[in-house]
């Protein structure tokens, strides 16, 4: 009886190992954020950030791209945005969950960085950077979440 139980356990272990083969991920040119961003740090569909001079709303669109809308810091979000940029992309940054949204408008690059992993406990959760057409940084402002 003990021999049969041990034989059964041994067979189950062998079959389990035989089916535990690692399958390679499919190679694709598109960015897969699900494997780059930790589950506890998922990208919200909508986030509203306030910096020193701006309120920024980022929305995920049905086509998978992102929409950037900005207002002056003291403006209400129900008013017309001062800037709208469509077709933004989410770009993972490293393996710790950091990422940034990248938008291009008239040669200027707008990036909103999500800072999960930093070297400072007081680092703001978001940072807005704007670079001109010569890739010179013209704006850098820390931002805090108004609404997720």
Secondary structure, 3 states (H helix, E strand, C coil): CHHHHHHHHHHHHHHHHHHCCCCCCCCCCCCCCCCCCCHHHCCCCEEEEECCCEEEEEEECCCCCEEEEEEECCCCCCCCCCEEEEEEEEEECCCCCCEEEEEEECCEEEEEEECCCCCCCCCCCEEEEEECCCCCEEEEEEEEEEEC
